[in-house]
Amino acid sequence: MAPDELLEQIAAILRHEIGPTVADPFAKTQAFMASVILEKLARQLRLTDDHEQADRDERATLVDDMERLVGTAPASGVRAALTGARTGGQGEMCRLVEALYAGRDELGTERFDALLGRIRLTLRAGLDRQLEYSS
């Protein structure tokens, strides 16, 4: 049995068999809340592979777009951070944002705003994916 299916079965047992039979209101609430948490974890496990692939794809597209937007600007720190962001995880995305702010003057206001807006689109897409299993 897959881990997500096991968690869903345990959640169902807590919600439909254990919770209703518990007399103490606090313990009953805890059983129902445990079922909610297990259901959320099951959804998260089920979506992990798809979400990780989407993150990789979006990060690659982000880096391509940002390299194009940076163009010929003398922003070596941003270029270095883009190299790391292509293959790294969320930590590299943080470094990219930091490098973007550090290179703000070199980039100019219009280019900086365009780059920051592009990063926000990718970060928002990641948050939307997290909401899939958090709701």
C-alpha positions as CSV (number, residue, x, y, z in Angstrom):
1,M,0.0,0.0,0.0
2,A,1.3,3.4,-0.9
3,P,2.1,5.8,2.0
4,D,-0.6,8.3,0.9
5,E,-3.2,5.6,0.9
6,L,-2.2,4.4,4.3
7,L,-2.4,7.9,5.7
8,E,-5.9,8.3,4.2
9,Q,-7.1,5.1,5.7
10,I,-5.8,6.1,9.2
11,A,-7.5,9.4,8.7
12,A,-10.8,7.8,7.8
13,I,-10.6,5.5,10.8
14,L,-10.0,8.5,13.1
15,R,-12.8,10.5,11.6
16,H,-15.5,7.8,11.2
17,E,-14.7,5.2,13.8
18,I,-12.6,6.6,16.6
19,G,-13.8,10.2,16.8
20,P,-17.5,9.5,17.0
21,T,-17.0,6.9,19.8
22,V,-14.9,9.2,22.1
23,A,-17.0,10.9,24.8
24,D,-14.5,13.5,26.0
25,P,-14.9,16.6,23.8
26,F,-11.2,17.5,23.9
27,A,-10.1,13.9,22.8
28,K,-12.9,13.9,20.2
29,T,-11.6,17.2,18.7
30,Q,-8.0,15.8,18.8
31,A,-9.1,12.7,16.8
32,F,-10.8,14.8,14.2
33,M,-7.9,17.2,13.9
34,A,-5.5,14.3,13.6
35,S,-7.6,13.0,10.7
36,V,-7.4,16.5,9.0
37,I,-3.6,16.6,9.4
38,L,-3.2,13.0,8.0
39,E,-5.4,13.8,5.0
40,K,-3.3,16.9,4.3
41,L,-0.1,14.8,4.5
42,A,-1.6,12.2,2.2
43,R,-2.4,14.9,-0.4
44,Q,1.1,16.3,-0.1
45,L,2.7,12.9,-0.6
46,R,0.5,12.2,-3.6
47,L,1.5,15.5,-5.3
48,T,5.2,15.6,-4.3
49,D,6.6,14.2,-7.6
50,D,4.4,16.4,-9.8
51,H,5.2,19.5,-7.7
52,E,8.9,18.9,-7.7
53,Q,8.9,18.5,-11.5
54,A,6.9,21.7,-11.8
55,D,9.3,23.5,-9.5
56,R,12.3,22.4,-11.6
57,D,10.5,23.4,-14.9
58,E,9.5,26.8,-13.5
59,R,12.9,27.5,-12.1
60,A,14.5,26.7,-15.5
61,T,12.0,29.0,-17.3
62,L,12.6,31.7,-14.7
63,V,16.4,31.6,-15.2
64,D,16.0,31.7,-19.0
65,D,13.6,34.6,-18.8
66,M,15.8,36.5,-16.3
67,E,19.0,36.0,-18.3
68,R,17.1,37.6,-21.2
69,L,15.9,40.4,-19.0
70,V,19.3,41.1,-17.5
71,G,20.7,41.4,-21.0
72,T,23.9,43.4,-21.1
73,A,23.5,45.1,-17.7
74,P,26.7,44.9,-15.6
75,A,25.1,42.8,-12.9
76,S,27.7,40.1,-12.4
77,G,26.2,39.2,-9.0
78,V,22.8,38.6,-10.5
79,R,24.3,36.4,-13.3
80,A,26.2,34.3,-10.7
81,A,23.0,33.9,-8.7
82,L,21.1,32.8,-11.8
83,T,23.7,30.1,-12.4
84,G,23.0,28.8,-8.9
85,A,19.3,29.2,-9.2
86,R,19.2,27.0,-12.3
87,T,20.2,23.9,-10.4
88,G,19.6,24.8,-6.7
89,G,16.6,24.8,-4.5
90,Q,14.8,27.4,-2.5
91,G,18.1,28.6,-0.9
92,E,19.4,29.6,-4.3
93,M,16.2,31.5,-5.0
94,C,16.8,33.5,-1.9
95,R,20.3,34.3,-3.0
96,L,18.9,35.3,-6.4
97,V,16.5,37.8,-4.8
98,E,19.4,39.1,-2.6
99,A,21.6,39.5,-5.6
100,L,18.9,41.3,-7.5
101,Y,18.5,43.8,-4.7
102,A,22.3,44.2,-4.4
103,G,22.5,44.9,-8.1
104,R,19.5,47.2,-8.2
105,D,21.5,50.3,-9.2
106,E,23.4,48.5,-11.9
107,L,20.2,47.1,-13.4
108,G,18.2,50.4,-13.3
109,T,14.7,50.7,-12.0
110,E,12.8,49.5,-15.0
111,R,14.9,46.3,-15.4
112,F,15.0,45.7,-11.7
113,D,11.2,45.9,-11.5
114,A,10.8,43.5,-14.4
115,L,13.1,41.0,-12.9
116,L,11.5,41.2,-9.5
117,G,8.1,40.8,-11.0
118,R,9.3,37.7,-12.9
119,I,10.5,36.2,-9.7
120,R,7.2,36.9,-8.0
121,L,5.3,35.0,-10.7
122,T,7.4,31.9,-10.0
123,L,7.2,32.2,-6.3
124,R,3.4,32.6,-6.5
125,A,3.1,29.5,-8.7
126,G,4.9,27.5,-5.9
127,L,2.6,28.9,-3.3
128,D,-0.4,27.9,-5.4
129,R,0.9,24.4,-5.6
130,Q,1.3,24.2,-1.8
131,L,-2.3,25.4,-1.5
132,E,-3.5,22.3,-3.4
133,Y,-2.7,20.1,-0.4
134,S,-3.2,22.6,2.3
135,S,-6.9,23.4,1.6
